[in-house]
Amino acid sequence: MKQTSHVLIVGAGIAGCAAAIALADRGLRVTLVEKQAEWRFQSSGIFIYGNGLEALRRVGVLPGILAAGFAIEDGRNVYLDHQGAPIVDVFYPRFSGGAAPIVGIKRSEMHRVLAARLGALGVEIRLATTVAAIDAPGDAAHADIRFSDGTQQRFDLVVGADGIRSQVREAVAGAGALMPRYTGFGVWRSVHERPRDMNAKVMMMGVGKRLGIMPIGDDRLYLFGTVSEPAGRWYPKESWPERMRERFAEFAGPARTFLAQLGAHSEVLYTAVEEVQAPLPWHAGRVLLIGDAAHASTPFMGQGGAMAVEDAVVLADMLAAHGISQAVLRAFGERRFPVCRFVQDASRKVGETGAVEDAASCARRNAAMRDGAQRQVDAFYGELRALQTL
């Protein structure tokens, strides 16, 4: 590939940072633009399973992620009912890179690690900048960009990694197309001090609700809970601690202490869960979508970040091997589409099944989990591995 190929990446979230690192590491000139005026990212946590950790290894940031996060070396996920009674322990697989099966990390720490790698590679970063206009004729070998500050520049490729409300998506799918779809769920997250004995991922299964506990560092953990919420429902930020405490008031066991801690001083985040399922092609001319801009998912399988980093690795490998062309961009979408759709469908099914539960069905669910939860995890990752090798 030409050393002079110049790629614009729009959005400095997980997908954009990972893509910028992977492409710059393979010799491309990269410009990364981000609408925020400074590096500020959600303060809650994220957990990354083995496939995502393998992708981060290939991006070259895994040592920093492991140093900043909390590794669950045996991959154990403890399932409890909402009162804290044991259901079953499930063990997640370790992938080929040899990292732990699960790592929890604060999102701001993950971005700090990514930003440090961007700096080491000398990637050009333009903050407080958005794309005002894209001119990318289908038969052209470039895209002309006008930025929000009035400047204009030509690029060999534009990568839209600007999230679920992607502006770049219009250049691929057309104005007003592919708006995010509300899934009926809200996600509540909070950050707390980690007791020394809290060293596994815990998932508490309620009636139509899930509440998880995940270590994200030597001294921190985070709670993450999903619950049905009416469409259009929003809560003032100052009410989030109280609302989260109310939403999960029936949860006891290890969650009770952390829920009781929620107050005005707490780090709490509420997000309405939306999906994007962009059909192929994920490109138009020299403009390509990756990450949530193409395939935002529900959180029930914990794979959103992993899919974003995998996109970055696959794209970088394909461009390094074959150069930038319509055929390569088309092949990228065709390779990633079945993987991301599989994850989206599996995650949505888990969420929708949980939303219609009652007490009796929960008892049946718990019994079925004792018998088959490990098989389901193994089957999911077996299918995921198979799709990734296609």
C-alpha positions in Angstrom: 0.0 0.0 0.0 1.2 3.5 -0.7 2.7 5.2 2.3 1.0 8.4 1.3 -2.6 7.1 1.6 -4.5 9.5 3.9 -7.4 8.2 5.9 -9.9 10.4 7.8 -11.5 8.8 10.8 -14.5 10.6 12.2 -15.2 9.9 15.9 -12.7 9.2 18.7 -14.6 6.5 20.6 -13.4 2.9 20.9 -14.0 2.2 17.2 -12.3 5.4 16.0 -9.3 5.2 18.2 -8.7 1.5 17.5 -9.0 2.1 13.8 -6.7 5.1 13.9 -4.1 3.1 15.8 -4.3 0.0 13.6 -4.1 2.0 10.3 -1.3 4.2 11.5 0.6 1.2 12.7 0.5 -0.2 9.2 1.9 2.9 7.6 -1.1 5.0 6.6 -1.4 8.7 7.3 -4.3 9.1 9.6 -6.3 12.2 10.7 -8.7 11.6 13.6 -11.5 14.2 14.3 -13.6 14.4 17.4 -16.5 16.7 18.2 -15.6 17.1 21.8 -13.3 19.9 22.7 -11.3 17.7 25.0 -10.9 14.0 25.8 -13.9 13.3 28.0 -15.6 10.0 28.0 -18.3 8.2 30.0 -17.0 7.4 33.4 -18.7 4.1 33.9 -17.1 0.7 33.2 -16.9 -1.8 30.4 -16.1 -5.5 30.4 -14.2 -7.1 27.5 -14.4 -10.8 26.8 -11.7 -12.9 25.2 -12.4 -12.1 21.5 -12.2 -8.3 22.3 -9.0 -8.8 24.3 -7.5 -10.6 21.3 -8.4 -7.7 19.1 -6.9 -5.2 21.5 -3.7 -7.3 21.5 -3.5 -7.0 17.7 -4.1 -3.2 18.0 -1.0 -3.2 20.4 -2.7 -1.8 23.5 -3.5 -5.0 25.5 -0.6 -4.5 28.1 -2.0 -1.1 28.9 -5.5 -2.4 29.2 -4.5 -5.2 31.5 -2.5 -2.8 33.7 -5.4 -0.3 34.0 -8.2 -2.8 34.4 -9.1 -5.9 36.4 -8.6 -9.3 34.9 -10.7 -12.3 35.9 -8.2 -15.0 35.2 -10.5 -18.0 35.4 -13.3 -16.3 33.4 -15.9 -17.0 36.1 -19.3 -15.4 36.0 -21.3 -16.0 39.1 -25.1 -16.0 38.5 -27.4 -15.3 41.4 -31.1 -14.6 41.7 -32.2 -11.1 42.7 -32.1 -12.1 46.4 -28.5 -13.3 46.1 -29.1 -17.0 46.1 -26.7 -19.0 43.8 -27.9 -20.2 40.4 -24.8 -21.3 38.6 -21.2 -20.4 37.8 -20.3 -20.1 34.2 -16.7 -19.9 32.8 -15.9 -17.8 29.7 -13.2 -18.9 27.2 -9.7 -17.7 26.9 -8.8 -16.8 23.3 -5.6 -17.4 21.4 -3.7 -14.3 22.6 -3.5 -15.8 26.1 -5.1 -12.8 28.0 -7.7 -13.4 30.7 -11.1 -14.4 29.5 -12.7 -11.3 31.0 -11.3 -7.8 31.8 -13.2 -5.0 33.4 -11.9 -1.4 33.0 -13.2 2.1 33.5 -14.1 3.6 30.1 -12.0 6.7 30.8 -9.0 4.5 31.5 -9.5 2.6 28.3 -9.5 5.8 26.4 -6.4 7.0 28.2 -4.6 3.9 27.0 -5.8 4.3 23.5 -4.9 8.0 23.5 -1.4 7.3 24.7 -0.9 4.9 21.8 -2.3 7.5 19.3 0.2 10.0 20.6 3.1 7.5 20.3 2.2 6.9 16.7 1.9 10.6 15.9 -1.6 10.5 14.7 -3.0 13.9 13.9 -6.0 14.6 16.2 -8.3 17.5 15.7 -10.7 18.1 18.6 -13.8 20.3 18.5 -14.1 19.4 14.9 -17.0 17.8 12.9 -17.6 17.0 9.2 -19.8 19.6 7.6 -20.0 18.1 4.2 -18.8 15.0 2.3 -18.3 14.9 -1.5 -17.4 11.3 -2.4 -18.6 10.3 -5.9 -18.9 6.6 -6.3 -16.4 6.3 -9.1 -13.8 8.6 -7.5 -10.6 7.4 -5.6 -11.0 10.1 -3.0 -13.5 12.0 -0.8 -13.5 15.8 -0.4 -14.3 16.9 3.1 -15.4 20.3 4.5 -14.9 20.6 8.2 -16.9 22.6 10.8 -14.1 25.2 10.9 -14.5 25.9 7.2 -11.3 24.1 6.1 -11.4 21.6 3.3 -9.2 18.5 2.6 -9.1 15.5 0.3 -8.7 12.0 1.7 -8.3 8.5 0.1 -10.8 7.1 2.6 -13.2 8.4 5.2 -14.1 6.0 8.1 -17.3 6.9 9.9 -16.7 5.7 13.5 -19.0 8.4 15.0 -21.4 6.2 16.8 -25.0 5.4 16.9 -26.1 8.9 15.7 -23.5 9.0 13.0 -23.4 12.0 10.7 -21.2 10.1 8.3 -23.9 7.4 7.9 -26.0 9.8 5.7 -23.2 9.8 3.1 -23.6 6.0 2.9 -27.3 5.4 3.4 -28.9 8.8 2.5 -30.4 11.7 4.4 -32.6 10.5 7.3 -32.0 6.9 6.7 -31.2 4.2 9.3 -32.2 6.1 12.4 -31.5 4.3 15.6 -34.3 2.0 16.8 -35.2 2.2 20.5 -35.2 -1.3 22.0 -37.4 -0.7 25.0 -34.6 -1.0 27.5 -32.7 1.5 29.7 -29.2 0.8 31.1 -28.2 2.1 34.5 -24.5 2.2 35.5 -22.7 3.3 38.7 -19.1 3.2 39.9 -18.2 2.2 43.5 -15.2 1.3 45.6 -14.3 -2.4 45.2 -14.2 -4.6 48.3 -11.1 -6.8 48.3 -13.2 -10.0 48.1 -15.2 -8.9 45.0 -13.0 -10.5 42.4 -15.5 -12.2 39.9 -18.1 -10.9 37.5 -21.5 -11.3 39.1 -24.8 -11.3 37.3 -28.0 -11.1 39.3 -31.2 -12.3 37.5 -34.4 -10.6 38.5 -37.9 -10.6 37.2 -37.5 -8.8 33.9 -34.4 -7.1 35.2 -30.6 -7.9 35.2 -28.1 -6.3 37.6 -24.4 -7.0 37.2 -21.3 -6.2 39.3 -17.9 -6.0 37.6 -14.5 -5.1 39.0 -12.9 -2.5 36.8 -9.6 -1.8 38.7 -7.8 -2.5 41.9 -10.1 -0.2 43.8 -13.2 0.2 41.7 -16.1 -1.8 40.4 -19.3 -0.8 38.5 -22.9 -1.8 38.6 -24.8 -2.2 35.3 -28.5 -2.9 35.3 -31.0 -3.3 32.4 -34.7 -2.7 32.8 -37.7 -2.0 30.5 -38.3 1.7 30.1 -41.1 3.5 28.1 -40.1 5.0 24.8 -39.1 8.7 25.1 -38.7 8.4 28.9 -35.8 10.6 30.2 -34.7 11.5 33.7 -32.9 14.7 34.9 -29.3 13.9 35.6 -29.6 14.9 39.2 -32.2 12.3 39.7 -30.2 9.4 38.4 -28.9 8.0 41.7 -32.3 7.9 43.2 -33.9 6.5 40.1 -31.3 3.7 39.8 -31.8 2.8 43.5 -35.6 2.7 43.0 -35.4 0.6 39.7 -33.4 -2.1 41.5 -34.8 -1.8 45.0 -35.8 -5.5 45.1 -32.2 -6.7 44.6 -30.4 -7.9 47.7 -27.3 -10.0 48.2 -24.0 -8.3 47.1 -25.9 -5.6 45.2 -27.7 -4.1 48.3 -24.6 -2.4 49.7 -23.8 -0.6 46.4 -27.4 0.4 45.7 -27.6 1.9 49.2 -24.5 4.0 48.5 -26.1 5.8 45.6 -26.5 9.5 46.3 -25.7 13.0 45.0 -22.0 12.2 45.1 -22.2 9.0 43.0 -21.0 8.4 39.5 -24.2 7.3 37.8 -25.1 7.1 34.0 -28.4 6.3 32.4 -28.7 5.4 28.7 -31.7 4.5 26.6 -30.7 1.4 24.6 -30.9 1.8 20.8 -29.9 -0.4 17.9 -28.5 0.3 14.4 -28.7 -2.5 11.8 -27.2 -1.0 8.7 -27.7 -3.3 5.6 -24.9 -3.9 3.2 -23.1 -2.2 1.7 -21.5 -0.3 4.6 -19.7 1.9 2.2 -20.5 4.4 -0.6 -17.6 5.6 -2.7 -14.6 6.1 -0.4 -16.8 6.4 2.7 -17.1 3.5 5.1 -19.0 2.8 8.4 -17.6 0.8 11.3 -18.6 0.2 15.0 -21.9 1.6 16.3 -22.3 3.7 13.2 -23.0 0.4 11.3 -24.1 -2.1 14.0 -24.9 -0.7 17.4 -26.1 -3.5 19.6 -28.0 -4.1 22.9 -25.6 -4.7 25.8 -26.8 -8.2 26.9 -23.9 -10.1 25.4 -21.2 -7.5 26.4 -19.9 -7.4 22.8 -20.3 -3.8 21.6 -16.7 -2.7 22.3 -15.3 -6.0 21.0 -17.1 -5.7 17.7 -15.8 -2.2 17.3 -12.1 -3.2 17.9 -12.5 -6.2 15.6 -13.8 -4.0 12.9 -10.6 -1.9 13.2 -8.3 -4.9 13.1 -10.0 -6.5 10.1 -10.1 -3.2 8.2 -6.5 -2.5 8.8 -5.4 -6.0 7.8 -7.4 -5.8 4.5 -6.2 -2.4 3.6 -2.6 -3.3 4.3 -2.8 -6.4 2.2 -4.9 -5.1 -0.7 -4.9 -1.3 -0.7 -8.0 1.0 -0.7 -10.5 0.1 -3.4 -14.3 -0.3 -3.8 -13.7 -4.1 -3.9 -11.9 -4.1 -0.6 -14.4 -1.9 1.2 -17.2 -4.2 -0.1 -15.3 -7.3 1.1 -14.8 -5.7 4.5 -18.6 -5.3 5.0 -19.4 -8.8 3.7 -16.8 -10.2 6.1 -18.0 -8.3 9.2 -21.7 -8.3 8.6 -22.5 -11.9 9.6 -20.4 -11.7 12.7 -22.0 -8.4 13.9 -25.5 -9.5 13.0 -25.0 -12.8 14.9 -24.0 -10.9 18.0 -26.9 -8.4 17.6 -29.5 -11.1 17.2 -28.2 -13.2 20.1 -28.1 -10.1 22.4 -31.5 -8.9 21.4 -33.0 -12.4 22.1 -31.6 -12.4 25.6 -33.0 -9.0 26.3 -36.4 -9.6 24.9 -36.7 -13.0 26.7 -35.9 -11.3 30.0 -38.4 -8.5 29.5 -41.4 -10.8 29.5 -40.5 -12.8 32.5 -42.7 -13.3 35.6 -41.9 -15.0 38.9 -42.8 -18.5 37.7 -40.9 -18.2 34.4 -37.9 -16.9 36.3 -37.9 -20.1 38.5 -38.0 -22.2 35.3 -35.2 -20.0 33.8 -33.0 -20.5 36.8 -33.4 -24.2 36.7 -32.6 -24.3 33.0 -29.5 -22.2 33.6 -28.2 -24.7 36.1 -28.5 -27.4 33.5 -27.5 -25.5 30.3 -25.9 -22.1 30.8 -22.3 -23.3 30.2 -23.4 -25.1 27.0 -25.0 -21.9 25.8 -21.9 -19.8 26.5 -19.7 -22.4 24.7 -22.1 -22.6 21.8 -22.1 -18.8 21.4 -18.3 -18.5 21.4 -18.0 -21.5 19.1 -20.3 -20.0 16.5 -18.5 -16.6 16.9 -15.1 -18.2 16.3 -16.5 -20.0 13.2 -17.9 -16.8 11.7 -14.7 -14.9 12.4 -12.7 -17.4 10.3 -14.9 -17.2 7.3 
